[in-house]
Amino acid sequence: MPYYDAGKILKLARRARKITQGELCRDICAVETLSRMETGKRSINYSVFRQLAERLGCFYPNETDPHWNLLCEKCDTAIRNYNHSEAEKRLSQLKHISSDIPAHIQFIMIMEAINHFGQNRITASEKCDIIDRAIRITAPDYDQLEDIFPWSYEECRYLMNLANAYGDYDSKSEKAVSLYHTILRCIDSKYMFGKDVDDLRLRVTFDLCYTISDAGQRTDAVAIANDLLESSVLADSGWGVSCAISESLWVLHKTGSDPEKLRYSVRMLIYLAIATNCPLLENNLRRQFADLL
């Protein structure tokens, strides 16, 4: 789970909403208290923070049910592995224990839309509409704010899902790129941190890289791919890192980079996939880079 800097959240959200400290803290706390919270000079009172965050339109779910979290993780893994029957099983279990809180509704709506699209039950446009509606449950104006707004980790993941959905058809690629940049700006603002956030950044970056490569922006794609390879090497191992390396190599391959260097890197990643028991990644690499191997 990610960690949050409550003071930075309040400051970013207040500026994005273009309201003063006095307007925000009216009937909740003293202006001086808010000022010291924003600058990190005062410990955060949880009750006060929740009231201020609610007034700003910030939504930070605090899911403590380990069973729900485990099922969400299994559902997410099944969808990433294109195991649609397993995903449907987990979604059915989640519906059985879900409540009417926004976080539960959002997750089920979005994962179900992605899974249905993977089975050709809905169109790309319908998937985008469903994910957009789900996001607007907690972020109704996510596409209207000019300044950085501190969306929660979950909301950033859903924005990534929407960007990926837009990327499924060419006419929406500009929207996808815009959303990827929005998420990266949030992460780079450092109001949330932790391994999950680092992993999200890698995933968003390689999705951005792939999208602009498909759009023909060769120079930008190569620059992002090389940066992504460097950051991936420095990160802890995991699904996000492996996929980031894989997609970076694929972009470099498509844009005509040094084949010998790519061949070596692909083979090393295949060895890593075998060693870490990731058959899906291994198979994808062998299929994508068959001409190199």
PLY file of the C-alpha trace (Angstrom):
ply
format ascii 1.0
element vertex 293
property float x
property float y
property float z
element edge 292
property int vertex1
property int vertex2
end_header
0.00 0.00 0.00
1.23 3.53 -0.73
2.09 6.12 1.89
0.82 9.70 1.71
2.13 13.12 2.73
-1.04 14.73 4.09
0.42 18.24 4.14
1.39 18.10 0.46
-2.02 16.70 -0.40
-3.80 19.64 1.23
-1.51 22.20 -0.41
-1.77 20.69 -3.91
-5.51 20.20 -3.73
-6.16 23.68 -2.38
-4.11 25.26 -5.14
-5.78 23.15 -7.81
-9.19 24.25 -6.48
-7.92 27.84 -6.34
-9.18 28.54 -2.83
-7.44 30.31 0.04
-6.38 28.79 3.34
-9.05 30.83 5.06
-11.78 29.50 2.78
-10.63 25.92 3.24
-10.30 25.84 7.01
-13.46 27.83 7.85
-15.34 26.08 10.72
-12.75 23.27 10.75
-9.48 24.63 12.12
-7.41 27.79 12.46
-5.61 29.19 9.42
-2.32 28.87 11.29
-3.02 25.19 11.90
-3.63 24.56 8.20
-0.52 26.54 7.25
1.67 24.50 9.58
0.12 21.26 8.30
0.85 22.21 4.69
4.49 23.02 5.46
5.09 19.95 7.59
5.61 21.94 10.78
2.69 20.34 12.60
1.66 16.74 13.05
-1.51 15.82 11.20
-4.73 15.39 13.13
-6.54 12.64 11.23
-10.03 13.96 11.95
-9.11 17.47 10.82
-7.38 16.15 7.72
-10.43 14.11 6.68
-12.68 17.14 6.98
-10.31 19.32 4.96
-9.76 16.60 2.34
-13.51 16.07 1.97
-14.05 19.78 1.40
-11.34 19.69 -1.29
-12.83 16.68 -3.01
-9.99 14.33 -2.09
-10.92 10.68 -1.72
-8.50 8.31 -0.03
-9.96 4.84 0.57
-8.86 3.09 3.72
-9.63 -0.52 2.91
-8.64 -2.71 5.85
-10.45 -5.96 4.92
-7.62 -8.39 4.05
-10.04 -10.73 2.24
-11.21 -7.92 -0.06
-7.65 -6.83 -0.76
-6.54 -10.38 -1.53
-9.43 -10.95 -3.95
-8.67 -7.63 -5.67
-5.06 -8.67 -6.13
-6.07 -12.07 -7.53
-8.59 -10.46 -9.88
-6.03 -7.96 -11.12
-3.47 -10.73 -11.70
-6.00 -12.85 -13.62
-6.87 -9.94 -15.91
-3.20 -9.14 -16.57
-2.68 -12.80 -17.53
-5.80 -12.79 -19.76
-7.35 -15.49 -17.58
-10.92 -14.34 -18.10
-12.64 -17.23 -16.33
-10.51 -16.74 -13.22
-11.20 -13.00 -13.32
-14.95 -13.62 -13.51
-14.71 -15.96 -10.54
-12.91 -13.35 -8.45
-15.30 -10.59 -9.53
-18.24 -12.75 -8.46
-16.62 -13.24 -5.04
-15.95 -9.51 -4.74
-19.57 -8.66 -5.56
-20.69 -11.02 -2.83
-18.71 -9.22 -0.11
-18.78 -5.67 -1.52
-20.63 -2.74 0.01
-21.89 0.51 -1.47
-18.69 2.43 -0.71
-17.19 4.16 -3.78
-13.92 2.19 -3.75
-15.78 -1.13 -4.07
-18.08 0.11 -6.82
-15.20 1.61 -8.81
-13.01 -1.46 -8.70
-15.75 -3.86 -9.76
-17.00 -1.59 -12.57
-13.52 -1.09 -14.03
-12.23 -4.65 -13.73
-15.46 -6.04 -15.16
-15.28 -3.64 -18.12
-11.66 -4.62 -18.86
-12.46 -8.32 -18.58
-15.55 -8.03 -20.80
-13.57 -6.13 -23.42
-10.96 -8.88 -23.40
-13.72 -11.33 -24.26
-15.19 -9.08 -26.99
-18.39 -8.60 -25.02
-18.15 -4.81 -25.23
-16.48 -2.37 -27.63
-13.47 -0.18 -26.88
-15.79 2.84 -26.76
-18.08 1.13 -24.25
-15.10 0.19 -22.09
-13.93 3.81 -22.06
-17.41 5.04 -21.09
-17.70 2.58 -18.19
-14.23 3.38 -16.79
-14.88 7.12 -17.17
-18.16 6.82 -15.21
-16.45 4.81 -12.49
-13.67 7.37 -12.07
-16.17 10.22 -11.84
-17.73 8.63 -8.74
-14.87 10.11 -6.70
-13.24 12.43 -9.27
-16.08 14.09 -11.19
-13.84 16.84 -12.59
-10.64 14.87 -13.20
-10.43 16.17 -16.78
-11.16 19.82 -15.97
-8.42 20.83 -13.52
-5.42 22.68 -14.92
-3.06 22.30 -11.96
-1.81 19.08 -10.38
-4.46 17.53 -8.16
-3.41 14.85 -5.64
-5.51 11.95 -6.85
-5.23 8.84 -4.71
-3.12 5.86 -5.78
-6.30 3.99 -6.68
-7.60 6.89 -8.77
-4.27 7.12 -10.60
-4.47 3.42 -11.39
-7.97 3.88 -12.77
-6.80 6.84 -14.85
-4.12 4.51 -16.23
-6.83 1.97 -17.06
-8.76 4.68 -18.89
-5.65 5.82 -20.78
-5.02 2.22 -21.83
-8.63 1.98 -22.98
-8.26 5.15 -25.04
-5.13 3.64 -26.54
-7.16 0.73 -27.89
-8.24 2.83 -30.86
-6.28 5.45 -32.75
-8.72 8.35 -32.49
-8.22 8.54 -28.72
-4.41 8.29 -28.57
-4.04 11.99 -27.68
-6.37 11.54 -24.71
-4.32 8.53 -23.61
-1.05 10.49 -23.74
-2.61 13.38 -21.81
-3.80 11.03 -19.04
-0.42 9.29 -18.80
1.26 12.67 -18.32
-1.33 13.63 -15.68
-0.54 10.51 -13.67
3.21 11.03 -13.96
2.85 14.64 -12.80
0.97 13.38 -9.74
3.64 10.80 -8.92
6.46 13.30 -9.46
4.78 15.68 -6.98
5.77 13.14 -4.30
2.65 13.35 -2.14
2.46 9.55 -2.34
5.34 7.12 -2.25
6.29 3.50 -1.74
6.98 0.43 -3.89
3.44 0.36 -5.30
3.83 3.94 -6.49
7.24 3.19 -8.03
5.74 0.21 -9.84
2.83 2.33 -11.08
5.23 4.91 -12.45
7.06 2.25 -14.46
3.82 0.84 -15.83
2.49 4.25 -16.83
5.79 5.22 -18.42
6.06 2.13 -20.59
2.40 2.52 -21.63
3.16 6.12 -22.62
6.25 4.96 -24.48
4.30 2.33 -26.40
1.48 4.72 -27.25
3.64 7.49 -28.67
5.69 4.91 -30.56
2.54 3.63 -32.24
1.66 7.26 -33.04
4.93 7.61 -34.96
6.79 9.83 -32.48
10.05 7.90 -32.89
12.46 10.31 -31.21
10.33 10.77 -28.09
9.65 7.03 -27.85
13.34 6.13 -28.00
14.21 8.74 -25.35
11.52 7.45 -22.97
12.48 3.81 -23.64
16.14 4.43 -22.80
15.23 6.33 -19.62
12.84 3.57 -18.68
15.49 0.90 -19.11
17.82 2.80 -16.76
15.15 3.33 -14.10
14.02 -0.30 -14.39
17.51 -1.60 -13.67
17.66 0.52 -10.51
14.24 -0.60 -9.24
13.34 -3.69 -7.23
12.41 -6.73 -9.31
8.75 -7.33 -9.96
6.05 -7.54 -12.62
6.12 -3.84 -13.35
9.89 -3.76 -13.84
9.91 -6.82 -16.11
7.14 -5.42 -18.27
8.80 -2.01 -18.36
12.01 -3.56 -19.67
10.11 -5.71 -22.15
8.12 -2.82 -23.59
11.19 -0.57 -23.70
13.09 -3.16 -25.70
10.12 -3.60 -28.03
9.97 0.14 -28.74
13.71 0.26 -29.37
13.41 -2.76 -31.66
10.60 -1.16 -33.68
12.56 2.05 -34.09
15.69 0.38 -35.47
18.10 0.45 -32.54
21.29 -1.67 -32.36
20.14 -5.31 -32.91
23.12 -6.89 -31.11
22.52 -4.84 -27.98
18.82 -5.66 -28.11
19.45 -9.37 -28.65
21.62 -9.54 -25.54
19.06 -7.61 -23.44
16.16 -9.77 -24.63
18.03 -12.97 -23.78
18.87 -11.66 -20.32
15.22 -10.79 -19.72
14.10 -14.24 -20.88
16.53 -15.79 -18.36
15.03 -13.50 -15.70
11.50 -14.57 -16.68
12.46 -18.25 -16.40
14.23 -17.73 -13.07
11.26 -15.87 -11.58
8.67 -18.28 -13.02
6.94 -15.79 -15.33
5.91 -17.95 -18.33
3.61 -15.26 -19.75
6.48 -12.76 -19.95
8.81 -15.40 -21.41
6.30 -16.35 -24.11
5.61 -12.71 -24.97
9.32 -12.02 -25.35
9.89 -15.05 -27.57
6.94 -14.05 -29.75
7.79 -10.34 -29.98
11.49 -10.82 -30.67
11.39 -14.02 -32.73
13.39 -12.36 -35.53
16.18 -11.43 -33.08
16.43 -14.81 -31.37
0 1
1 2
2 3
3 4
4 5
5 6
6 7
7 8
8 9
9 10
10 11
11 12
12 13
13 14
14 15
15 16
16 17
17 18
18 19
19 20
20 21
21 22
22 23
23 24
24 25
25 26
26 27
27 28
28 29
29 30
30 31
31 32
32 33
33 34
34 35
35 36
36 37
37 38
38 39
39 40
40 41
41 42
42 43
43 44
44 45
45 46
46 47
47 48
48 49
49 50
50 51
51 52
52 53
53 54
54 55
55 56
56 57
57 58
58 59
59 60
60 61
61 62
62 63
63 64
64 65
65 66
66 67
67 68
68 69
69 70
70 71
71 72
72 73
73 74
74 75
75 76
76 77
77 78
78 79
79 80
80 81
81 82
82 83
83 84
84 85
85 86
86 87
87 88
88 89
89 90
90 91
91 92
92 93
93 94
94 95
95 96
96 97
97 98
98 99
99 100
100 101
101 102
102 103
103 104
104 105
105 106
106 107
107 108
108 109
109 110
110 111
111 112
112 113
113 114
114 115
115 116
116 117
117 118
118 119
119 120
120 121
121 122
122 123
123 124
124 125
125 126
126 127
127 128
128 129
129 130
130 131
131 132
132 133
133 134
134 135
135 136
136 137
137 138
138 139
139 140
140 141
141 142
142 143
143 144
144 145
145 146
146 147
147 148
148 149
149 150
150 151
151 152
152 153
153 154
154 155
155 156
156 157
157 158
158 159
159 160
160 161
161 162
162 163
163 164
164 165
165 166
166 167
167 168
168 169
169 170
170 171
171 172
172 173
173 174
174 175
175 176
176 177
177 178
178 179
179 180
180 181
181 182
182 183
183 184
184 185
185 186
186 187
187 188
188 189
189 190
190 191
191 192
192 193
193 194
194 195
195 196
196 197
197 198
198 199
199 200
200 201
201 202
202 203
203 204
204 205
205 206
206 207
207 208
208 209
209 210
210 211
211 212
212 213
213 214
214 215
215 216
216 217
217 218
218 219
219 220
220 221
221 222
222 223
223 224
224 225
225 226
226 227
227 228
228 229
229 230
230 231
231 232
232 233
233 234
234 235
235 236
236 237
237 238
238 239
239 240
240 241
241 242
242 243
243 244
244 245
245 246
246 247
247 248
248 249
249 250
250 251
251 252
252 253
253 254
254 255
255 256
256 257
257 258
258 259
259 260
260 261
261 262
262 263
263 264
264 265
265 266
266 267
267 268
268 269
269 270
270 271
271 272
272 273
273 274
274 275
275 276
276 277
277 278
278 279
279 280
280 281
281 282
282 283
283 284
284 285
285 286
286 287
287 288
288 289
289 290
290 291
291 292
